[in-house]
């Protein structure tokens, strides 16, 4: 997310960084470029206008002109205004209610409401130790009810059954009564979506809201729809007392216009970002961290949290001990590193959160996306344990068997072996002297093709467990 905006803004702001003095003329030129970058990111025009006006007002004021480094002070102003546009601080879920705290989900069809219910349920179960129940009031799509039942089982939430013969209002009343009987902490109501906003849909969801009286009414919207996401959220907010917004499919949105428009247009905070289809693909929305990422400054706090939550500590410690002893880093270890990185969102997610690397993320993603990860795993899975321990024994016939078994070609296999050897070199540098030794050996640069598989550095410059 934000790759295009980060790239454009980085170029613009870099030209100001070294300026000893900022004038109205050079600020005006930079603001023109900032404006263009925001519009290309599909940020709503009224939001862009207000943003540029606020930045200009502050940039020509005392805080920049009196600064020892006006260029850097200007960037700080841009960061602060980006943060203000998105809401300044994280807006937490409001669960202050006599149990069950009822959360109603609203949105258009295809926005990802059902998956988001599962993600939020998992987040509350794992992070806040809540007892969660989910119910589907979508009587128009039997598949949606079945999907929610499957996802509830996956995340450990209770599922309240419903079917297409029932009225949505009756389903909600029964679910609320059952949640009270079972002393459930949080009840999620998944409502029906439509392909467009219509009166019938709005009337039904208003009725459901009156029956459920939820503490949170969350609007789920596809980030890839850009400023249309903000406009649709506004239409829903006119009909319902929304309390927040969840942006889904943010991993597929390189522009970020929705994140920068929603708060200003609706007045409602973005509470979470949905990433991918997996049930652990959910992040609380922190405007300050996102503003840093947009400007290419990284987001180390979120990266550290990712490591804490998603890295398998036992495997990490095992690998750490192995490398410290100087033992060989084999292809089984390589595969486990691929799995760890995929759990953390892949190279794109890692680099997006590392300071100074956001603008580099796009070309690296092309070389090391999820498809490449899966392909590399398939190749390693087609090897024998002996071949994984010692890939040097791979001759022509072995390679032919492996490529046929994994549905790949010789070029794919050779690329994997090359990347593994590069990773081995990095691991050798880690032995004894740690990161400093490694960086000296690398000349302060990452090896071509990557320190981590496909490029990039480990979180915080070190591997989990070191």
N, C-alpha and C positions, 0 to 999 in steps of 0.2 A: 504493500500500500504506500502511496505517496511518491513512488519512484520518479515519475515524471516531474512532479512539483519540486522534489528535492534537487533533481538535476538542474532544473531551470533556475531555482532560487540560488543555488550554490554558485553558479556562474555569475549571477547578478551581484550578489553580496560580496563575492571575492574581490571584485573591482573596487569596492569601497574600503576594504579592510585596512589597506596601507595608507589611506588618506590622512594627512596631518591636519587637514581642515575640511569640513563639510560646508558646502554652500548650497543655496537654494537651487542653483543650476544642476550640480552633480547629484543632489538628492532627487530632484525632479526626474532626471534621466533614469536613475535606479528605480524610483517608484513606478515609472512607466513600464519597466521590465517586470517588476513585481506584479503589477496589475495584469500584464499579459500572461504571466505564469499562472496566476490564480484563475483567470478566465479559461485558460487551456486545461486546467485541472477540473473544469466544470463546476466551479464555485459560483453560487448565485450572484447575479450582478449587484443587487442591493447590499449584499454582504461585502463584496469587493470594494464598493464605493466607500462604505463606512470604515472598512479596514484601512484603506489607503489614506483617508482623511485623518484618522487617528494617528497613524504612523507619521504622516507629514507634520502634524501638529507637535508631536513629541520630538521628532528629529530636529526640528528647527528651534526647539526650546533649549533651556539651560542644561538639561541632563546630557545632551550630546555635545553642544558647542563648548561647554566648559570641561569636557572630558579630556584626559591625557591621550586617549586613543579613540577619537571620534568614530572611526570606521567600525571598531568593535562595539562601541556604545550603540551605534545604529542597529547592528545585528541584534543586540539585546532588546532594543525597542521592538523590532520585528517579532522576536520570540515572545515577548510579553504580550503583544497584541494578538498573535496567533493563539496563545493560551487563553486570553480573554474571550476571543471569538468562540472558543470551544467550551468555555465554562469555568476556567480557573482551577477547579478541584474535582476530584472523583466524587460522583454522586452515588452513594451506596443504596442498596435495596432497603426499603422501609419495611421491616418485619415487626414493628412495634404494634402489636394487636393481640387481642385474646385469641389464642390458637383455635382454628388454623388461620394463619395469615394467608389471605387469598390473593393470588397474582393472576391477572387475566392477560392473555396474549392476543394482540390484534394485528392485522396486516393483510396485504394482498396475497392471493394465491401464488405459491412459488417463491415467497420471500424467505422461507425456511423456519416458519413458526414451530412446527412439530419437532424438528431437530434442535431448535433453540430451547424448547421446553426441556428436552433431555439434557442438553448441555448445562442449563441453569440448575436443574435438579442435581446433577452430578457435582456441580460446583458447591451447592449448599450442603450436600451430604458429606463431601470430602473436607471442605474448608470450615464449615460452621456446625458440622455434626447435627444437622437437622433431619427430622423424619419427614419425608416428602411423599405426597400423593399427587398423581396426575390424572386428568380426565379429559376426554375429547368431546366437545360439543359440536363437532363437525359431522352432522348427520347426512351430509350430501356426498361424502366420499368415504365409503367403507375402508378403503385402503389406508386412509389417514388414521383411522381408529386402530387398525392392525399395526401400522407403523409405530404409533405411540406405545402400544402394548409391548412390542418387541424392544423398543428403546428403553422403556421403563425397566424391563428385566435386565437390560445391559448395564444400567447405571445404579440399580438397586433401589428404585423408587416403587412405591405401591401404585398399582394401576386400578382405577375404578372403571369397570366395564360399562360400555354404552353401545347402542346400535341404531341403525337408520330408521327404525320404526318409532323411536322416541322423539319427543319435542326437546329442543335444546334447553329450554327453561327448566323442564322436569329433570333432565340429566344433571344440571347444575345444582338444583335443590337437593337431589338425592346424594350427590357427591359431597356437598357441604355437610349434610347430616352424617354421612359415613366418616368423614374426616374428623368430625367432632367426637364421634363414638370411639374412634381408634386413637384419639389424642395425637393426631398428626400436627406437626409444626407448620408446614407450608403446603397449600393446595394450589396446583397450577391448573388453570382452565385454558385449554387449547381451543380457540374458536375457528369457525369456518372462514376461509378466505375467498375472494372472488378475483377474476381477472381484471376487474376495474371497479372503481368506486361507484356504487349504485345505492339508491334509496332503500331498497329492500334489505340489503346487507347492513346498512347503517341502522335501520330500525331494529333489526334482530339483535345486533350487538349492544344497542342501547338498552333493550329489554334485559339481556343477559347481565349487563352491568348493574342494572337496578336490582336484579334478583341476587347477584353474588356480593354486591357491595365490597369490591376488592380494595386492598390497601395499596396495591400497585396495578396500574394498567399500562402495560408496556407495548409500544409499537415496534414491530419487527419489520425491518426494511432492507432490501438488497442494496448494498453500497455501490454496486456497479451501475445503478440507475442515476448516479450523480445528483445534480440539483433537483431532479424529479423526485428523489427520495425525500428531500426536505419539503417539497410542495405537497406530496402525498401525505406526509406526516402532519402537515398543517391542516389538510382536509379532515383527517381523522381527529385531530385535536379540536376542531370546531364541533365535532359530533360527540366526542368522548372526553372526559377529564383525564387525558394522558398524564402519566407521571414520569415517563422516561422513554428513551429510544434505544433499541439494540440494532447495530449495523451488522448485517451478515455478509458473507462472501467477500470479506475485506482482502483476502489473499488474492482475489482475482481482479481487484481494482487498483490500477497503477496511478490513478489521478487523485483520489481523496477528496473530491468536491463535496460529497455528502457529509463527511465528518466536519468540514469547515462551514457548512451551510445550515445544518439541522438546528443547532442551538439558537442561532440568530433568528431564524425564520419561525420556529415553533415556540421558542422560549423554554423548551424542555431539554433536560440534560441527556447526553448519550451515556448510558450506564455500562454497556458491554460491547465488545467487538467479537463477532463470530469469525473463526478462521477454519476453513475446510469443512469436511463432512464428519470428521471423527468427533465423538462425544466429549473429548477433552479439549477441543478447539474453541476455547472461550477465554477472553481476557477482560478484566475490568478496564474501563476507559479512564486514563489519567491524562487530562489536557496538557499538563506540563511536560510529561514524558513524550507525548505525541508531537508537541511543538519542537522538542529537541530532535526528534527523529526526522521531522520535516526539513529542518535546517542542517541535517547531516551530522548532528552532534551525538547521535546514538541514544541509547536508553539502557544503561547498565543495570539500573534497578530491576527492570522487567526481565533482563537477561539472567540476572542472578536468581530471580524468583523462578524462572523457567528451569534453571539448573537444579535448584532445590527440589522442585516438584517432579520433574520428568526424567532426571538421570537415575539410572539404576545404580545405587551406591555400591552394592556388593560387587557388581561387575567392574565398576570404575576402580574400586580399591584393588581388586584382583589384577587389573591391567597395570595400575600404578606400581604395585610390588614387582610385577614381572619386568617392567621397563627398568626400574631402579636396580634390579639384579643383573641387568644387561642381557636378559633373555631375548630371544628372537621375537619380533612382532610379526605374527603370521596372518594368514588370510582369514582365519576364524576371528581373530581380534579385530581385523579390518571390518569384517561383516558386523560385528557387535557395535563398532563405532558408527557405522552407517545407520544401524537401528536406533542408537542413542540420538543421533542428529535428526533423524526423521521424527522421533518422538518430540523433539524440540521445535519442529516446524521446518526443518531443512535449512540449507545454506542461506536461502533468501531471508528467512526469519532471523537467523543468527547475525548476518551481516547488516541487516536493517537496524539492529539494536546496538551495533558496535560503533563507537565514535569514529567519524571520518570515513566510514565504509559504506554508508547508505547509497551514495552515488555509484559505487562499484558493484552493487548487488545485482543489477540487471544482467550484465554479461555473464557473471558467474552462475546465475540461476539458469541461464540457457544451457550451460555446460553441466550443471549438477542438480537438476530438478529431481522431483520424485520419480519421474520415469527412469532416469539414469540410476537412481538408487535401487529401484526394483530390478533393473537389468543386471546391475552388479551383484545383487543378492542372488539372483537366479543363476548366474555364472558360478558363484562360490558354492551354491547348493548342489550344483551338478558335479562338483569335485569330490574325490574320496578324502577321508580324514588325512591320509598321508600327503595328498597333493596340497591340501590347505596348509599343512605344517611346513611343507617345503615346495613352493611353486617352481623352484629351479629344475625339478624333475620333469616338468611339462614338456614332452616332445610332440612331434607332429600328430601321432595317433591319439595321444591323450587330449590334445587340444581339439582335435576333430570330434572326439566323443563328448567333450564338455560343451562345445558350441552347439552340437546337435541336440544335446539334452536340455540346454537352456534356451533354445530358439534364437541364438545370437550368431554372430560371425567372428572370424578370426581377428578382425580389426577391433571389435568390442573387447575381446579377451585380452589382446595385447595392450589395449588402453588401460584396462583394469590392473594388469600386472605392472605397468609403468607407474600408475598412481600409487599402487601398494609399495613399490620400491621408494618412491618419494616420501611416503609416509614413514617407512622404515628409517630413512635418513633423519627425519625430524625426531623420531623417537630416540634414536641414538644420541642426539644432541640433548635430549631431556635427561639422560642418565647422569646422575651425580650433580652437574652444575645447574640443572633446572633451566628455566626460561632464559636467563642471561646468557648462559653457555650456548643455548640453541640459537638465540638471536645473533650472537657473534658469528656463529658458523654459517648463518644464512645471510650475513652482511646486512642485517636489519630489514631484509625483504622476505616476502613469502616465496616459496619455490614455485616455478611455473606449473600450473595445473593444481597447485594447492597443498597446503600443510594438512588441512583436513581433506577428506575425500572430495575431489572436484574443486578445491580452492578454499581459502579462508583459514582463520585461526580458531583455536579452541576458545570457549568462553573465558574472558578475563585473561587471555594469553596463556592459559594452562589447561591441562586435561583434568576432568573431574577426578578427585582422589589425590592429586598432587598438592 
